[in-house]
Amino acid sequence: MTSEVATAAASGASATARFQNDKSPYEAVKDVPKERVDKLARRVLEAVHATIREENVTYAEYNALKAWLIQVGLDGEWPLFLDVWVEHVVEEVATSDRQGNKGTIEGPYYVPNSPVISDEKGVGTVPMREGEGGTPLTWTGSVTAVDGAALSDAKIEIWHADDDGFYSQFAPSLPEWNLRGTNHVGPDGSFEIHTVQPAPYQIPTDGACGALIRAAGWHAWRPAHIHVKVSAPGYQLLTAQLYFPGDAHNDDDIASAVKPELLLDPQQQADGSATVAYSFVLDPEA
């Protein structure tokens, strides 16, 4: 099954537009003291200044950087740039005190309010096309608190790329909610989700981020992964990506988002499908 090519400009513009329409980032920091803003801004600038001095940055290199930064904005790739190369450190610091499951970056392709897919027992199938590519995957697990109590009002938002590495709403020719859904767990906190195993993919490389990758001699690959947001009233939101063993880029993910605790253990079945068990433990709200 094939899809039209998703360009960096198109996917970047979509990600940027969604982020700009979300006012919550500003609302979340509206009470941050000026002293905090001053400190953070100065630390970032000092790090840039130190790099320039230590590496003897030339005017030619400076002007190339300026042109590149302008192009990142024109391509709408700031969400991609920050989520690929910066977010993993923010996530590490922000969740360092959690006792429950490890999380990782959200990335730029999350879309809220995906359709509910589960029945009253927590069993659901993500929307997909007829003949959707990829190994059929049945995922079972549960959502509990750190004290072991079942969280019967938890929900799992799931989204991932298709077998060609494309995300719905960020690539042409895909149904709006393809491989995206919200699964409410059953009364005992358990769930069963039916989907397909996604493929590894390269982040878009025809824009400014791709230019950086080529200039630095890096690769653009992300290992195959399933995105989730797991939430329950009174508990901290868990954002994670779940990975598959044996992927060639688990050890050198361009987004530096893979953690050993997030590796799945799929079991191949006689009919060609796979099953996997993976559960979540949520920390109470701070």
C-alpha positions in Angstrom: 0.0 0.0 0.0 1.5 3.4 -1.0 0.9 7.0 -0.1 1.8 10.2 -1.8 5.0 11.8 -0.6 4.7 13.8 2.6 6.9 16.9 2.2 8.6 18.7 5.0 6.9 21.9 4.1 3.4 20.4 4.2 3.9 18.4 7.4 5.8 21.2 9.0 3.2 23.8 8.1 0.5 21.5 9.6 2.4 20.9 12.8 3.1 24.6 13.2 -0.5 25.6 12.6 -1.7 23.2 15.2 0.8 24.3 17.8 0.1 28.0 17.1 -3.6 27.5 17.6 -3.0 25.9 21.0 -3.0 28.7 23.6 -2.1 26.4 26.5 1.7 26.8 26.2 1.4 30.5 27.0 -1.3 30.0 29.7 1.0 27.5 31.5 3.8 30.0 31.9 1.8 33.2 32.4 2.8 33.4 36.1 6.5 32.6 35.6 8.5 35.5 37.3 10.5 37.8 35.1 13.6 36.7 37.1 13.1 33.1 35.8 12.7 34.2 32.2 15.8 36.4 32.5 17.8 33.6 33.9 16.8 31.0 31.3 17.3 33.5 28.4 20.7 34.5 29.6 21.8 30.9 30.1 20.8 30.0 26.6 22.5 33.0 25.1 25.7 32.4 27.2 25.9 28.9 25.9 25.6 30.2 22.3 28.3 32.8 23.0 30.6 30.2 24.6 30.3 28.0 21.5 31.1 30.9 19.2 34.2 31.8 21.2 35.4 28.2 21.8 34.9 27.2 18.2 36.1 30.4 16.6 32.9 30.7 14.6 33.4 32.8 11.4 31.1 35.4 9.9 30.4 33.0 7.0 29.2 30.3 9.5 27.2 32.8 11.4 25.4 34.0 8.3 24.8 30.5 7.2 23.2 29.8 10.6 21.1 33.0 10.3 19.8 31.9 6.8 19.1 28.4 8.1 17.1 29.7 11.1 15.0 31.8 8.8 14.4 28.8 6.6 13.3 26.6 9.5 10.6 29.2 10.1 9.6 29.4 6.5 9.4 25.6 6.3 7.3 25.5 9.4 9.8 23.1 10.9 10.3 24.6 14.4 8.1 21.9 16.0 10.0 19.2 14.1 13.4 20.7 15.0 12.6 21.1 18.7 10.8 17.8 19.1 13.6 15.9 17.4 16.7 17.5 19.0 15.6 19.2 22.2 12.4 17.6 23.7 14.0 14.4 25.0 16.1 16.4 27.5 13.1 18.4 28.6 11.1 15.2 29.1 14.0 13.6 31.1 14.2 16.5 33.5 10.4 17.0 33.8 9.7 13.4 34.7 12.8 12.5 36.7 10.9 12.0 40.0 8.3 9.6 38.7 7.9 6.1 40.3 5.6 4.7 37.6 6.3 4.1 33.9 9.0 5.8 32.0 7.8 8.1 29.3 9.4 9.8 26.3 8.8 12.6 23.8 5.5 13.4 22.3 6.8 14.5 18.9 5.1 16.8 16.5 2.3 14.5 15.2 -0.1 14.3 18.1 -3.7 15.3 17.4 -6.2 15.5 20.3 -9.8 14.3 20.4 -9.3 11.1 18.4 -12.4 8.9 18.1 -13.2 6.5 21.0 -12.6 2.9 19.8 -13.2 0.8 23.0 -16.2 -1.1 24.2 -17.2 -1.4 27.9 -14.5 -4.0 28.5 -11.7 -1.8 27.2 -11.4 -3.7 23.9 -11.0 -1.6 20.7 -9.5 -1.5 17.2 -7.9 1.6 15.8 -9.4 3.0 12.6 -7.5 1.6 9.6 -8.0 1.1 5.9 -9.1 -2.1 4.4 -5.9 -4.1 3.8 -3.8 -1.8 6.0 -0.1 -2.7 5.7 1.9 -4.0 8.6 1.7 -7.1 10.9 -1.6 -7.2 12.8 -0.9 -6.6 16.4 -3.0 -7.3 19.5 -1.9 -5.4 22.6 -3.1 -6.2 26.0 -2.3 -4.6 29.4 -3.7 -2.6 32.3 -3.5 0.8 33.9 -2.8 1.0 37.6 -1.6 3.4 40.2 1.8 3.1 41.9 0.1 1.4 44.8 -1.3 -1.3 42.5 -4.9 0.0 42.4 -6.7 -0.5 39.1 -7.5 2.8 37.4 -10.9 2.1 35.9 -11.4 5.6 34.5 -8.1 5.7 32.6 -7.8 6.2 28.9 -5.1 5.6 26.3 -4.7 7.8 23.3 -2.8 5.9 20.6 -1.4 7.0 17.3 1.4 5.8 15.0 2.7 5.9 11.5 1.5 3.4 8.8 3.5 0.8 7.1 5.0 3.5 4.8 6.0 5.7 7.7 3.3 8.3 7.2 0.9 9.9 9.9 -2.7 10.7 9.1 -3.4 14.4 9.1 0.3 15.1 8.2 0.4 13.3 4.9 -1.9 13.3 1.9 -4.3 10.6 0.9 -4.8 9.1 4.4 -8.2 9.0 6.1 -8.4 11.7 8.8 -8.2 9.3 11.8 -6.2 6.5 10.3 -4.3 4.6 13.0 -5.5 7.1 15.7 -7.9 6.4 18.5 -8.8 6.7 22.2 -9.3 3.5 24.2 -11.0 3.7 27.6 -10.0 0.8 29.9 -12.4 -1.7 31.4 -13.7 -1.7 35.0 -10.6 -3.6 36.1 -8.2 -1.2 34.4 -7.5 -3.7 31.6 -7.4 -3.0 27.9 -7.0 -4.8 24.5 -6.1 -2.8 21.5 -6.0 -4.1 17.9 -3.7 -2.3 15.4 -0.8 -3.0 13.1 2.9 -2.8 13.7 4.2 0.4 12.3 7.4 0.8 10.2 10.6 2.7 10.9 10.7 6.0 8.9 12.9 9.0 8.2 11.8 12.4 9.3 11.2 14.8 6.4 14.5 15.8 4.8 13.4 18.1 2.0 13.3 21.2 4.3 15.7 23.0 6.7 16.0 20.1 9.1 17.1 17.8 6.3 19.7 20.4 5.2 21.2 20.3 8.7 21.2 16.5 8.6 23.1 16.4 5.3 25.5 19.1 6.3 26.4 17.3 9.6 26.5 13.8 8.0 23.7 12.5 10.3 20.9 10.0 9.4 17.2 10.8 9.6 15.8 7.5 10.9 13.4 6.9 13.7 12.8 3.3 14.8 9.3 1.9 14.5 7.2 3.0 17.5 3.7 3.4 18.8 2.8 6.7 20.5 0.5 6.8 23.6 -0.8 9.3 26.1 -2.2 7.6 29.2 -4.3 9.6 31.6 -6.7 9.2 34.6 -8.2 11.8 36.9 -5.9 12.6 39.8 -2.8 11.2 38.1 0.0 12.6 36.0 -0.3 12.3 32.3 2.1 9.7 30.8 3.4 10.4 27.3 5.4 7.5 25.8 6.5 5.8 22.6 6.8 2.0 22.6 9.5 0.4 20.5 10.2 -3.0 18.9 13.3 -5.1 19.5 15.7 -5.6 16.7 15.1 -2.3 15.0 18.3 -1.0 13.4 17.8 2.4 14.8 16.9 1.7 18.4 20.5 2.6 19.4 20.9 5.7 17.3 17.4 7.2 17.0 17.7 10.7 15.6 15.3 11.9 18.3 17.2 10.2 21.2 13.9 9.0 22.5 14.4 5.2 23.0 14.6 3.8 26.5 15.1 0.2 27.5 11.9 0.4 29.6 9.9 1.2 26.5 10.8 -1.9 24.4 8.0 -4.3 23.7 8.3 -8.1 23.4 6.0 -9.1 20.6 5.1 -12.8 20.2 4.6 -14.0 16.7 1.5 -16.2 16.1 0.9 -19.0 13.7 -1.5 -16.8 11.6 1.2 -14.2 11.0 -0.1 -11.7 13.6 1.7 -10.7 16.8 0.6 -10.2 20.4 2.3 -8.0 23.0 1.6 -7.4 26.7 2.6 -4.0 28.1 1.0 -2.2 31.1 1.1 1.3 32.6 1.6 2.5 36.1 0.7 6.2 36.7 2.0 8.5 39.4 -0.4 10.6 41.4 -0.6 14.3 40.6 2.0 16.4 42.4 
